[in-house]
């Protein structure tokens, strides 16, 4: 597991001793990129599901897999959103 760059204090988050702000910003940027990527993936899944619904294919394996993927993304996004 990668070492944390920050620590929580009564005054909010601060850099851990010996850590560089640039490293913390790099890590935050990557986290934001991940979040944006997950939102984009969620939108893509919604579009695919809508197309299958329009064709009356809600009971197909493909639709059900997309539904499972959607629920996993929602759970992950909810956890990230609550950070």
C-alpha positions as CSV (number, residue, x, y, z in Angstrom):
1,X,0.0,0.0,0.0
2,X,1.2,3.5,-0.9
3,X,2.1,5.7,2.0
4,X,-0.3,8.6,2.8
5,X,0.9,12.1,2.0
6,X,-1.5,13.8,4.3
7,X,-2.8,13.4,7.8
8,X,-6.1,14.5,9.4
9,X,-5.8,17.0,12.3
10,X,-8.4,18.9,14.2
11,X,-7.8,21.8,11.8
12,X,-8.3,19.6,8.7
13,X,-5.9,17.8,6.4
14,X,-2.2,18.7,6.4
15,X,0.9,17.4,4.7
16,X,2.7,14.8,6.7
17,X,6.1,15.8,7.8
18,X,8.7,15.3,5.1
19,X,6.1,15.2,2.3
20,X,6.1,17.6,-0.7
21,X,3.0,19.6,-1.7
22,X,3.7,18.7,-5.4
23,X,3.4,15.0,-4.6
24,X,0.1,15.6,-2.8
25,X,-1.2,17.6,-5.7
26,X,-0.2,15.0,-8.2
27,X,-2.0,12.3,-6.2
28,X,-5.1,14.5,-5.9
29,X,-5.1,15.2,-9.7
30,X,-4.9,11.4,-10.4
31,X,-7.9,10.9,-8.0
32,X,-9.9,13.6,-9.8
33,X,-9.0,12.0,-13.2
34,X,-10.3,8.7,-11.9
35,X,-13.5,10.2,-10.6
36,X,-14.1,12.0,-14.0
37,X,-13.3,8.7,-15.8
38,X,-15.9,6.8,-13.7
39,X,-18.5,9.5,-14.4
40,X,-17.8,9.1,-18.1
41,X,-18.1,5.4,-17.9
42,X,-21.4,5.7,-16.0
43,X,-22.8,7.9,-18.8
44,X,-21.6,5.4,-21.5
45,X,-23.3,2.5,-19.7
46,X,-26.5,4.5,-19.4
47,X,-26.4,5.2,-23.2
48,X,-25.9,1.5,-23.9
49,X,-28.7,0.5,-21.6
50,X,-31.0,3.0,-23.2
51,X,-30.2,1.6,-26.7
52,X,-31.0,-2.0,-25.5
53,X,-34.2,-0.8,-23.8
54,X,-35.3,0.8,-27.1
55,X,-34.8,-2.6,-28.8
56,X,-36.8,-4.3,-26.0
57,X,-33.7,-6.3,-24.9
58,X,-33.9,-5.7,-21.1
59,X,-33.7,-9.4,-20.4
60,X,-30.5,-10.1,-22.3
61,X,-27.2,-11.0,-20.7
62,X,-25.7,-7.9,-22.1
63,X,-28.3,-5.7,-20.4
64,X,-28.0,-7.5,-17.1
65,X,-24.2,-7.2,-17.2
66,X,-24.5,-3.4,-17.9
67,X,-26.9,-3.2,-14.9
68,X,-24.4,-4.9,-12.7
69,X,-21.7,-2.6,-13.9
70,X,-23.9,0.4,-13.3
71,X,-24.6,-0.7,-9.7
72,X,-20.8,-1.2,-9.1
73,X,-20.1,2.2,-10.5
74,X,-22.8,3.9,-8.4
75,X,-21.4,2.3,-5.2
76,X,-17.8,3.4,-6.0
77,X,-18.9,6.9,-7.0
78,X,-20.9,7.2,-3.9
79,X,-17.9,6.4,-1.8
80,X,-15.7,8.8,-3.7
81,X,-18.3,11.5,-3.6
82,X,-18.6,11.3,0.2
83,X,-14.9,12.0,0.6
